[in-house]
Amino acid sequence: MKKILIADDHSIVRLGASMIIKECIPDAHIQQAQTYDEVYDQLRRESFDLLLLDINMPGGNNIKVIKELLDIQPQAKILVFSSYEESIYALRYINAGACGYLNKTTAMSELKNAIESIMTRGKYMSDAVKELYIQKLTTSKSSFDKSNPLHKLSNREMDVAKHLTKGLGILEVAKLMELSSSTVSTYKSRVFEKLNVGNIPELIELFKLHSEA
């Protein structure tokens, strides 16, 4: 019997995902979590075959959580199921150790395909992410970065930038990411320099532009 953990802070998403999982794996044992504290607690208590993970949950929202979860349970397969744009975040989370990344705006039938792919082949990439992956492999880093300047950011810089575009201040980001305010300020300066922006509104516009690309 496959054991699957659905981690999402929206009950309607957990319900919908449960129905899709039951279609794929009728005898699956499904458990749920609404926060990262609950996810960590459940992973420490029992083993799971698959973790369907919303990265935008209380206690998380940083790419480093993938490594932290795999440190607890290395054999678990993680499918990130997020509202964040695939073109910006998918490869980052896959490189961090996730087996796949799926945007929540995708048809629920694709969630079924993703789950089946991960359970049978161990990996899942949408057509868009496959194209991005091939582009990264077949072009130079400078050319890849030019196609989307957000690729220039490190994972930690991306996390800081993401929080800033949501209107959070330095102190709020520092608390959320468990960093000092001076460290967050340094990351903010690096983000502005790498992306050639001068303020938060320009950063927001850049994220919007390249999320739609």
C-alpha positions in Angstrom: 0.0 0.0 0.0 1.4 3.4 -1.0 1.5 6.1 1.7 1.0 9.7 0.5 1.2 12.9 2.3 -0.7 16.0 0.9 0.8 19.2 2.3 -1.3 22.2 1.6 -2.9 24.9 3.7 -6.1 25.0 1.6 -8.7 22.3 2.4 -10.2 22.4 -1.1 -6.8 21.7 -2.7 -6.3 18.8 -0.3 -9.7 17.4 -1.1 -9.2 17.7 -4.9 -5.7 16.2 -4.7 -7.1 13.3 -2.6 -9.7 12.5 -5.3 -7.0 12.5 -8.0 -4.7 10.3 -6.0 -7.5 7.8 -5.4 -8.1 7.6 -9.1 -4.4 6.8 -9.7 -3.9 4.6 -6.7 -7.2 3.3 -5.3 -5.7 1.6 -2.2 -3.4 4.6 -1.3 -3.2 5.6 2.3 -3.5 9.4 2.3 -2.6 11.8 5.2 -2.7 15.6 5.2 -0.8 18.5 6.6 -1.5 22.2 6.7 1.9 23.6 7.9 5.5 22.7 7.6 5.6 21.9 11.3 3.0 19.2 10.6 4.9 17.9 7.6 8.2 17.6 9.6 6.3 15.9 12.4 4.7 13.3 10.2 7.8 12.6 8.3 9.7 11.9 11.5 6.9 9.5 12.7 6.3 7.4 9.6 7.5 6.8 6.0 5.8 8.1 2.9 6.2 7.1 -0.8 5.1 10.5 -2.1 4.8 14.0 -0.7 2.6 16.4 -2.6 3.9 19.7 -1.4 2.7 23.2 -1.6 5.7 25.4 -1.1 3.7 28.4 0.0 2.7 27.2 3.4 3.3 28.5 7.0 6.8 27.7 8.1 8.2 27.1 4.6 8.3 29.1 1.4 12.1 28.7 0.9 13.8 26.3 -1.5 15.9 24.9 1.3 12.9 23.0 2.7 13.3 20.4 0.0 16.7 19.4 1.4 15.4 19.6 5.0 12.5 17.2 4.1 14.9 14.8 2.3 17.3 14.9 5.2 14.5 13.5 7.3 13.3 10.9 4.7 15.7 10.5 1.8 13.6 7.9 0.0 10.4 10.1 -0.2 9.5 11.4 -3.6 8.4 15.0 -3.6 6.1 16.6 -6.2 5.9 20.3 -5.7 2.3 21.5 -6.4 2.5 25.3 -6.4 0.9 28.5 -7.6 4.4 29.9 -8.4 5.3 30.1 -12.1 7.0 27.0 -13.5 9.3 29.0 -15.7 10.9 30.7 -12.7 10.8 28.1 -10.0 10.5 24.5 -11.4 14.2 23.8 -12.3 15.3 25.3 -9.0 13.1 22.9 -6.9 13.9 20.0 -9.1 17.7 20.7 -8.8 17.1 20.9 -5.0 15.8 17.3 -5.0 12.1 17.4 -5.9 11.0 14.7 -8.4 8.7 17.1 -10.2 7.0 20.5 -10.2 3.5 21.3 -11.2 1.6 24.6 -11.3 -1.8 24.7 -9.6 -3.4 26.4 -12.6 -2.7 23.3 -14.7 -5.7 21.0 -15.3 -6.3 18.4 -12.6 -5.8 15.7 -15.2 -2.1 16.7 -15.4 -1.8 16.2 -11.7 -2.9 12.6 -12.3 -0.2 12.3 -15.0 2.4 13.8 -12.7 1.6 11.4 -9.9 1.6 8.4 -12.2 4.9 9.5 -13.8 6.7 9.9 -10.4 5.3 6.6 -9.0 6.4 4.6 -12.1 9.5 6.5 -13.4 10.6 8.6 -10.4 10.4 11.9 -12.3 7.9 14.3 -13.8 8.4 17.4 -16.0 5.7 19.3 -17.9 6.4 20.0 -21.5 7.2 23.6 -20.6 9.7 22.6 -18.0 11.3 20.0 -20.3 11.8 22.7 -22.9 13.4 24.9 -20.3 15.6 22.1 -19.1 16.8 21.3 -22.6 17.4 25.0 -23.2 19.6 25.2 -20.1 21.6 22.1 -21.2 22.1 23.2 -24.8 22.9 26.9 -24.3 25.7 28.8 -22.4 24.9 30.1 -19.0 25.1 33.7 -20.2 22.6 33.0 -23.0 20.3 31.1 -20.6 20.4 34.0 -18.2 19.6 36.5 -20.9 16.5 34.6 -21.8 15.2 35.3 -18.3 17.3 37.6 -16.0 15.7 35.9 -13.0 17.9 32.9 -13.7 20.9 35.0 -12.6 19.7 34.8 -9.0 20.9 32.2 -6.5 18.2 30.2 -4.7 18.5 32.3 -1.6 18.4 35.5 -3.6 15.3 34.3 -5.4 13.6 33.5 -2.0 14.4 37.0 -0.8 13.2 38.6 -4.0 10.0 36.6 -3.9 9.2 37.8 -0.4 10.0 41.4 -1.3 7.6 41.3 -4.3 4.9 40.4 -1.8 5.4 43.6 0.0 7.3 42.2 3.0 9.9 44.5 4.6 13.5 43.6 5.5 12.7 42.6 9.1 9.7 40.5 8.0 11.8 38.6 5.5 14.6 38.1 8.0 12.2 36.6 10.5 10.5 34.4 7.9 13.8 33.1 6.5 15.5 33.0 9.9 18.3 35.3 8.8 19.7 38.6 10.2 18.3 41.8 8.8 21.8 42.7 7.6 22.0 39.5 5.6 18.7 40.1 4.0 19.7 43.6 3.1 22.9 42.2 1.5 20.8 39.7 -0.6 18.4 42.5 -1.5 21.3 44.6 -2.8 22.6 41.7 -4.8 19.2 41.1 -6.3 18.8 44.8 -7.3 22.4 44.8 -8.8 22.0 41.5 -10.8 18.6 42.5 -12.1 19.4 46.2 -12.7 16.4 47.5 -10.8 16.3 50.4 -8.4 13.3 49.8 -6.2 10.6 47.3 -5.3 8.0 48.4 -7.9 10.6 47.8 -10.7 11.4 44.4 -9.1 7.7 43.5 -9.1 7.3 44.5 -12.8 10.3 42.4 -13.7 8.8 39.3 -11.9 5.5 39.9 -13.7 7.1 40.2 -17.1 9.2 37.1 -16.8 6.4 35.1 -15.1 4.4 35.6 -18.3 7.3 34.6 -20.6 
